Each structure stands twice: as C-alpha cells, then as structure tokens.
Amino acid sequence: MSPQLTFAPADDALWQQYDQLATRAYGHPLQDITHLRNQADLQVALRGSRVVAGGLGLLVNQFFGGAPVPSACLGDGCVAPEERGDHLATRMTTERLRPLIDQGAAISTISTSSTGYARRLGWEAPVDVLAWAVATDDLKKSFTGEDFEVEHGLSDEAATLQHRLARQWNGPVHRPAWWTRWKEAKSNLTTYRFARPGLPTAGLLTLTTQRHERHGMTLIVHDFWAADQPATHAMLAFLGRHNTRARTVTFRRGALPPYPTLLHGLRHHRPTAESWHPWMLRILDAPKAIQLRGWPTGLTTTVPIEIENDAGDTSRRWALHVEDGTAELTPTTTEAQVTLTRRQLAVWYAGGYRTATSARMAGVHAVSQEALSDLIRTTIDHEPWLPDHV
C-alpha cells in the first residue's frame, strides 16, 4: 500500500528532489528553480520521503488602478507523471497558496497552458496574449528615431521610469530589486535606454538574440516601455536598424503594450501575431483586494452585486461603494443589480471588460444596462497588461 500524501515547505534536500522531478516532468531543466532559490517559496507533496508534486510561489505587488496589490504569483508547478489523474494538482495549488495568503496576498496570478484546469479553480484571463513578429526592414522603412539618443545598460532613472509606466496599466509587477538581475541572468538580456539630449529617460528596451543556424539572428524583445509616442517610434526605429544581421524582430508574449503604434505606423501591414496561453487572475480575498486597489478620482457610485463563494455553489451579496479614489466591499441584504462569478469578478477587477456589452457577452448578468455600465466604468481607467512572467 502506498504511503499517504503529505505536504510540506521544501528544505534544501527537497528543493533538489523537486528540481529533479520538474526536469523529468517537463522534459527539460527549469532554470527558475535555481535562480529563484532565495526569493521563492517552494511547497511540495510527499509520498513517504519521495517528492511527487510541487511548485514555486512568489509574493510580489501587482499594479491595479495605479496601486500595488499583494499577489501570489505561481509558477513552475508539476505533478509526477505516475501520480497524475487523481486531482493532486488541485490539492497542491491549495497548499502553494496557503503560505502566500498568510503573508498578505489578496489576489493570485498564473500563466499556464492548462487554462481549463485554472478556470475550474477560479482563475480567469482578463485579456488575450499575443506574440508579434515583424520584419526589421519594415521597421526601418516605417519609423524614425528623430533626435533620440540610445545608451546601453540600465540606470536608476530608467528603473524609475519602468515603475512609473507600470502604474498606468492593470497587472504589471512592481519589480523588486532582484527582479532585473533574475531576468537578465535567465534570458541573457541586453538593455537599452532612450532619451532626447538633456532630457530624462523616455524609453526602456530589453532584448536577447537567437542565432540562426546559417547566418544572422532573430531579435527577441522582452521589455518595451515607452513614455510617449515619439519614444515608441525611436525604439521601433532602433530595432529596425538591426536589419543587416536580423531579418525579424519578435516581441515575446505580452511584451508589446496593447496600443496600436506598431500596426498604425507600418507602411506595409504584414506582421504576424501568435496567440499564447494568457496570464490569469484569481481574487483570493475580494474585500481586501478591492480596498487595496486604486480607483478613479471624481467618481462616486454604489452598486449592489452578487458573487459566488469560494465553493462555487452559493452566492453572497455585497455593496460595492466607490468614492473619489477609494472603494470598499461590504456585506448587504439589498437585491443585487449585477451578478458575477468568481472568474468574471477577476476580469472586471483587471479592467478586462471595456464596455457593458463585452461584459454581457461574457455572461455577466445585470438587472439593467445602466447598472452594468456603472460597474464597468469603475475599472476601465487602466487597461490590462502583464509583460512580466514568473
């Protein structure tokens, strides 16, 4: 008879065992298990003394409405092939979240190809995620750098710019000090910054290269942070100047911000987009997540809503009150005007429903178009975008 499953935080020996298991389960080594040893929490499932499942967890802040919200970011999880089929991944997810919730996580983000499994556990994708590929010749012919200067390497000013721009979207990580070092080591990134003479940094670009077997390379962009349209044009023009060595620039999944400068600026409309598994959000503590999030100033509204509970079988009524940059969610007995599932709540929280129509087509129920519009406009001042991946 097989020993019963137990769950535990990993010590050094269990970290090593999990590294070996992940290599076997994924079919290749996972660099993050080494690189994040000092930053991540690792929870494992044990059958006797043998590690049979586990995964990393990071407690980081993500920006929503311009404010940092503590988030449990999960990554590099797996179950031993011989243990699959008995819902161990579900139990393991609960164990991975527990210590991060104890440390203050109000939301959780994952990026997984198993989107159906994640949806069953309460995560949902606020927005589609695409990777873009465009010919360097097309960039060179379409964009100019004007008088921008390009300098190699990261600076404190450029890091400050990245933090400031991250606040303008729903989802980006408020990168801790170790984040950049981890990404540079993991992906062999090269960093460039862009500024007009005598003015502050207005653009930050990180990229790596993939060598072709016969000649040249492909540029792979990881970070694309621009303060305005001229900086965006300068950064695209810089990438185009690599055309003597690289035929193609690839913007890795989610790296390109969701504004239309690339498509509108190209002389020939022939880039390609590839759909990737999306980042997915789950609300762990709705009242806390709403209290910590940023909200529009100058907006006051109260919307009675109904949200299904953690078990997904019953609902609970709440009053959402938004007033001049703050919000709270309090229990109420008032009849709900809008009814949300846990997953719909996550999309709304991230600003994924841009109109009442998009929410209604996603299955959100409301007593009236006006009530639904009142709810939707509370979160659309920032668009969802997550260029950071764990």
C-alpha positions as CSV (number, residue, x, y, z in Angstrom):
1,M,0.0,0.0,0.0
2,S,1.4,3.4,-1.0
3,P,2.2,5.9,1.8
4,Q,-0.3,8.7,2.4
5,L,0.4,12.1,0.8
6,T,1.8,14.8,3.0
7,F,2.6,18.4,2.1
8,A,5.5,20.5,3.4
9,P,7.6,23.6,2.7
10,A,10.8,22.4,1.0
11,D,14.2,22.3,2.7
12,D,17.5,22.1,0.8
13,A,17.1,18.4,0.2
14,L,13.5,18.7,-1.0
15,W,14.5,21.6,-3.3
16,Q,17.0,19.3,-5.0
17,Q,14.5,16.5,-5.3
18,Y,11.9,18.8,-6.8
19,D,14.4,20.1,-9.3
20,Q,15.0,16.6,-10.5
21,L,11.2,15.9,-10.6
22,A,10.5,19.0,-12.6
23,T,13.2,18.1,-15.1
24,R,11.6,14.7,-15.5
25,A,8.0,16.1,-15.7
26,Y,8.7,19.0,-18.1
27,G,11.3,17.1,-20.2
28,H,14.0,19.8,-19.6
29,P,15.6,21.6,-16.7
30,L,13.7,24.7,-15.2
31,Q,16.2,27.5,-14.6
32,D,13.9,29.3,-12.2
33,I,14.2,26.6,-9.7
34,T,17.8,27.5,-9.3
35,H,17.6,31.3,-10.0
36,L,14.7,31.9,-7.6
37,R,16.1,29.7,-4.7
38,N,16.4,32.8,-2.4
39,Q,13.2,34.6,-3.4
40,A,10.5,31.9,-3.9
41,D,8.5,29.7,-1.6
42,L,8.5,26.0,-2.7
43,Q,5.8,23.7,-1.4
44,V,6.0,20.0,-2.2
45,A,3.8,16.9,-1.9
46,L,5.5,13.9,-0.5
47,R,4.6,10.2,-0.7
48,G,6.7,8.9,2.1
49,S,10.0,10.6,1.6
50,R,9.6,11.0,-2.2
51,V,8.6,14.3,-3.8
52,V,5.8,13.7,-6.2
53,A,4.5,17.3,-6.8
54,G,5.2,20.9,-6.0
55,G,5.6,24.4,-7.3
56,L,7.1,27.8,-6.7
57,G,5.3,30.8,-5.3
58,L,6.3,34.5,-5.1
59,L,4.7,37.2,-3.1
60,V,5.0,40.4,-5.2
61,N,2.9,43.5,-5.7
62,Q,1.0,44.0,-8.9
63,F,-0.4,47.3,-10.0
64,F,-4.2,47.7,-10.3
65,G,-5.7,51.1,-10.7
66,G,-2.2,52.6,-10.1
67,A,-1.9,51.0,-6.6
68,P,0.2,47.9,-5.6
69,V,-1.8,44.9,-4.6
70,P,-0.1,41.9,-2.9
71,S,-0.2,39.0,-5.3
72,A,0.6,35.3,-5.0
73,C,2.3,34.5,-8.4
74,L,2.5,30.8,-9.0
75,G,5.0,29.2,-11.4
76,D,6.9,26.1,-12.3
77,G,4.4,23.6,-10.8
78,C,4.2,20.0,-11.8
79,V,3.0,16.6,-10.7
80,A,5.0,13.4,-11.3
81,P,3.6,11.6,-14.4
82,E,2.9,8.4,-12.3
83,E,0.8,10.5,-9.9
84,R,-1.4,12.3,-12.5
85,G,-5.1,11.7,-12.7
86,D,-6.1,11.9,-9.0
87,H,-6.5,15.7,-8.7
88,L,-3.2,16.1,-6.9
89,A,-2.6,19.4,-8.8
90,T,-5.7,20.9,-7.2
91,R,-4.6,19.9,-3.7
92,M,-1.1,21.1,-4.4
93,T,-2.5,24.5,-5.6
94,T,-4.2,25.0,-2.2
95,E,-1.0,24.2,-0.4
96,R,1.0,26.5,-2.6
97,L,-1.4,29.4,-2.0
98,R,-1.7,29.0,1.8
99,P,1.7,30.5,2.9
100,L,1.3,33.4,0.5
101,I,-2.2,34.2,1.7
102,D,-0.8,34.1,5.3
103,Q,1.8,36.7,4.2
104,G,-0.9,39.0,2.8
105,A,-1.8,38.0,-0.8
106,A,-5.2,39.3,-1.9
107,I,-5.0,38.1,-5.5
108,S,-3.1,35.4,-7.4
109,T,-1.7,35.3,-10.9
110,I,-0.6,32.4,-13.0
111,S,0.4,31.8,-16.6
112,T,-0.5,28.3,-17.8
113,S,-1.3,26.3,-20.9
114,S,-3.8,24.3,-18.8
115,T,-6.4,27.1,-18.9
116,G,-9.4,24.8,-18.4
117,Y,-7.9,23.5,-15.2
118,A,-7.1,27.0,-14.0
119,R,-10.7,28.2,-14.7
120,R,-12.1,25.4,-12.6
121,L,-10.0,26.7,-9.7
122,G,-11.3,30.3,-10.1
123,W,-8.7,31.9,-12.3
124,E,-9.6,33.8,-15.5
125,A,-7.8,35.5,-18.3
126,P,-8.6,39.3,-18.4
127,V,-7.2,39.8,-21.9
128,D,-5.8,37.9,-24.9
129,V,-2.0,37.5,-25.0
130,L,-0.1,37.7,-28.3
131,A,3.5,37.4,-29.5
132,W,4.3,39.6,-32.5
133,A,6.8,39.1,-35.3
134,V,7.8,41.9,-37.8
135,A,10.5,42.3,-40.4
136,T,13.3,44.6,-39.4
137,D,13.2,46.0,-42.9
138,D,9.6,47.0,-42.4
139,L,10.5,48.8,-39.1
140,K,13.4,50.6,-40.7
141,K,11.3,51.9,-43.5
142,S,8.4,52.9,-41.3
143,F,9.8,54.6,-38.2
144,T,12.4,57.2,-37.4
145,G,14.3,57.9,-34.2
146,E,14.2,61.7,-34.5
147,D,16.8,63.1,-32.1
148,F,16.7,60.3,-29.5
149,E,20.0,59.0,-28.2
150,V,20.4,55.4,-27.3
151,E,22.6,54.2,-24.4
152,H,23.4,50.7,-23.4
153,G,22.6,49.4,-19.9
154,L,20.1,50.0,-17.1
155,S,20.2,53.1,-14.9
156,D,18.3,54.1,-11.8
157,E,16.4,56.7,-13.8
158,A,15.3,54.0,-16.3
159,A,14.2,51.7,-13.5
160,T,12.2,54.6,-12.1
161,L,10.6,55.2,-15.5
162,Q,9.6,51.5,-15.7
163,H,7.9,51.7,-12.2
164,R,6.1,54.9,-13.2
165,L,4.8,53.4,-16.5
166,A,3.8,50.1,-14.9
167,R,1.4,52.0,-12.7
168,Q,-0.5,53.1,-15.8
169,W,-1.7,49.5,-16.5
170,N,-3.6,46.8,-14.6
171,G,-1.3,43.9,-14.0
172,P,2.4,44.8,-14.2
173,V,4.6,43.6,-11.3
174,H,6.1,46.3,-9.1
175,R,9.5,44.7,-9.7
176,P,11.6,44.2,-6.5
177,A,15.3,44.9,-6.6
178,W,16.2,41.3,-7.5
179,W,13.8,41.0,-10.4
180,T,16.0,42.6,-13.1
181,R,19.1,40.6,-12.1
182,W,17.0,37.4,-12.3
183,K,15.6,38.2,-15.7
184,E,19.0,39.2,-17.1
185,A,20.6,36.0,-15.9
186,K,17.8,33.8,-17.0
187,S,17.4,35.2,-20.5
188,N,20.8,36.8,-21.2
189,L,19.1,40.2,-21.7
190,T,20.7,43.3,-23.2
191,T,19.2,46.6,-22.0
192,Y,19.0,49.9,-23.9
193,R,17.5,53.2,-22.8
194,F,16.3,56.1,-24.9
195,A,16.2,59.9,-24.3
196,R,16.4,63.2,-26.1
197,P,19.6,65.1,-25.3
198,G,19.4,66.7,-21.9
199,L,16.0,65.2,-21.1
200,P,15.1,62.3,-18.8
201,T,15.0,58.7,-20.0
202,A,11.8,58.1,-22.0
203,G,12.2,54.5,-23.2
204,L,13.5,51.2,-21.9
205,L,14.1,48.2,-24.1
206,T,15.5,44.7,-23.2
207,L,16.1,42.0,-25.7
208,T,18.0,38.8,-26.4
209,T,19.1,37.1,-29.6
210,Q,18.6,33.7,-31.1
211,R,21.3,32.7,-33.6
212,H,20.3,31.3,-36.9
213,E,22.0,28.0,-37.9
214,R,23.5,29.5,-41.1
215,H,23.7,33.3,-40.7
216,G,22.4,36.1,-38.6
217,M,19.9,36.1,-35.8
218,T,16.4,36.9,-34.5
219,L,15.9,39.7,-32.0
220,I,13.5,38.8,-29.2
221,V,12.2,41.7,-27.2
222,H,11.3,41.2,-23.6
223,D,10.7,44.7,-22.3
224,F,9.2,47.6,-24.3
225,W,8.5,50.6,-22.0
226,A,7.9,53.9,-23.7
227,A,6.7,57.2,-22.1
228,D,5.1,58.5,-25.2
229,Q,4.6,58.0,-29.0
230,P,7.9,59.7,-30.0
231,A,9.8,57.3,-27.7
232,T,7.9,54.4,-29.1
233,H,8.9,55.4,-32.7
234,A,12.5,55.8,-31.6
235,M,12.6,52.3,-30.1
236,L,11.0,50.7,-33.1
237,A,13.4,52.5,-35.4
238,F,16.3,51.3,-33.3
239,L,15.1,47.7,-33.7
240,G,14.8,48.3,-37.5
241,R,18.5,49.2,-37.6
242,H,19.4,45.6,-36.8
243,N,18.3,44.6,-40.3
244,T,21.8,43.8,-41.5
245,R,22.0,40.9,-39.0
246,A,18.4,40.1,-38.1
247,R,15.5,39.7,-40.6
248,T,12.9,39.5,-37.9
249,V,12.1,41.1,-34.5
250,T,9.9,39.0,-32.2
251,F,8.0,40.7,-29.3
252,R,7.6,37.8,-26.9
253,R,4.2,37.0,-25.4
254,G,2.7,40.1,-23.9
255,A,5.9,42.2,-24.3
256,L,4.3,44.7,-26.7
257,P,1.9,47.1,-24.9
258,P,-1.7,47.0,-26.2
259,Y,-1.6,50.2,-28.1
260,P,-1.7,50.4,-31.9
261,T,1.5,52.3,-32.7
262,L,3.2,49.4,-34.4
263,L,0.3,48.5,-36.6
264,H,-0.7,52.1,-37.4
265,G,2.9,53.1,-38.2
266,L,3.9,50.3,-40.6
267,R,4.0,51.1,-44.3
268,H,3.2,47.5,-45.1
269,H,0.7,45.7,-42.9
270,R,2.4,42.3,-42.7
271,P,3.4,41.5,-39.1
272,T,2.3,38.2,-37.7
273,A,0.6,37.5,-34.3
274,E,0.7,34.3,-32.4
275,S,-1.7,33.5,-29.6
276,W,-0.2,32.4,-26.3
277,H,-1.6,30.9,-23.2
278,P,-2.8,34.0,-21.2
279,W,-2.0,35.3,-17.8
280,M,-4.9,34.5,-15.5
281,L,-6.1,36.3,-12.3
282,R,-7.9,35.0,-9.2
283,I,-9.3,37.1,-6.4
284,L,-8.4,35.4,-3.1
285,D,-9.9,38.0,-0.8
286,A,-12.5,40.2,-2.5
287,P,-13.0,42.9,0.2
288,K,-9.2,43.2,0.8
289,A,-8.4,43.3,-3.0
290,I,-10.9,46.0,-3.6
291,Q,-9.8,48.1,-0.6
292,L,-6.1,48.0,-1.8
293,R,-6.7,48.6,-5.5
294,G,-6.6,52.1,-6.9
295,W,-9.9,53.7,-8.1
296,P,-10.9,56.7,-10.3
297,T,-10.9,60.0,-8.6
298,G,-14.0,62.1,-9.1
299,L,-16.2,59.0,-9.4
300,T,-18.8,58.1,-6.8
301,T,-21.2,55.2,-7.2
302,T,-22.7,52.3,-5.2
303,V,-23.6,49.0,-7.0
304,P,-25.2,46.0,-5.1
305,I,-23.5,42.9,-6.5
306,E,-23.6,39.2,-6.0
307,I,-20.5,37.0,-6.1
308,E,-20.4,33.2,-5.9
309,N,-18.4,32.0,-2.9
310,D,-15.2,30.0,-2.9
311,A,-17.0,26.7,-3.2
312,G,-18.8,28.0,-6.3
313,D,-22.2,26.6,-5.2
314,T,-23.8,29.5,-3.4
315,S,-23.6,33.3,-3.8
316,R,-23.1,36.2,-1.4
317,R,-24.4,39.7,-1.7
318,W,-22.2,42.8,-1.4
319,A,-22.4,46.5,-1.8
320,L,-19.5,48.0,-3.8
321,H,-19.1,51.6,-2.9
322,V,-16.6,53.7,-4.9
323,E,-15.9,57.3,-3.9
324,D,-13.1,59.6,-5.1
325,G,-10.2,57.2,-5.4
326,T,-11.2,54.6,-2.7
327,A,-13.6,51.7,-2.6
328,E,-15.0,49.1,-0.2
329,L,-17.0,45.9,-0.4
330,T,-19.4,45.3,2.4
331,P,-22.0,42.6,3.1
332,T,-25.6,43.6,2.3
333,T,-29.1,42.2,2.0
334,T,-30.0,44.5,-0.8
335,E,-31.1,42.8,-4.0
336,A,-28.1,42.5,-6.4
337,Q,-28.1,44.7,-9.6
338,V,-25.2,42.7,-11.1
339,T,-24.3,39.1,-10.6
340,L,-20.7,37.9,-11.1
341,T,-18.9,34.5,-10.9
342,R,-15.5,34.4,-9.3
343,R,-13.9,34.4,-12.7
344,Q,-16.0,37.3,-14.0
345,L,-15.0,39.2,-10.9
346,A,-11.3,38.8,-11.8
347,V,-11.8,40.1,-15.3
348,W,-13.8,43.1,-14.1
349,Y,-11.1,43.8,-11.4
350,A,-8.4,43.9,-14.1
351,G,-10.4,46.2,-16.4
352,G,-10.9,43.4,-18.9
353,Y,-14.5,44.3,-19.6
354,R,-14.1,47.6,-21.6
355,T,-17.9,48.1,-22.1
356,A,-21.1,46.8,-20.7
357,T,-21.6,44.9,-24.0
358,S,-18.4,43.0,-23.6
359,A,-19.3,42.0,-20.0
360,R,-22.8,41.0,-21.1
361,M,-21.4,38.8,-23.9
362,A,-19.1,37.2,-21.3
363,G,-22.1,36.1,-19.3
364,V,-22.3,38.8,-16.6
365,H,-25.9,39.2,-15.5
366,A,-27.4,42.6,-14.6
367,V,-30.9,44.0,-14.0
368,S,-30.2,46.8,-16.4
369,Q,-27.7,48.2,-18.9
370,E,-27.3,51.2,-16.6
371,A,-26.3,49.1,-13.6
372,L,-23.8,47.1,-15.6
373,S,-22.3,50.3,-17.1
374,D,-22.0,51.8,-13.6
375,L,-19.9,48.7,-12.5
376,I,-17.8,48.5,-15.7
377,R,-16.7,52.2,-15.6
378,T,-15.1,51.8,-12.2
379,T,-12.2,49.7,-13.6
380,I,-11.7,50.9,-17.2
381,D,-9.4,53.9,-16.4
382,H,-6.5,51.4,-16.8
383,E,-6.2,48.6,-19.4
384,P,-5.0,45.1,-18.5
385,W,-1.4,44.3,-19.5
386,L,1.1,41.9,-17.8
387,P,4.5,41.9,-19.5
388,D,6.1,40.1,-16.5
389,H,6.2,36.4,-16.3
390,V,7.2,34.0,-13.5
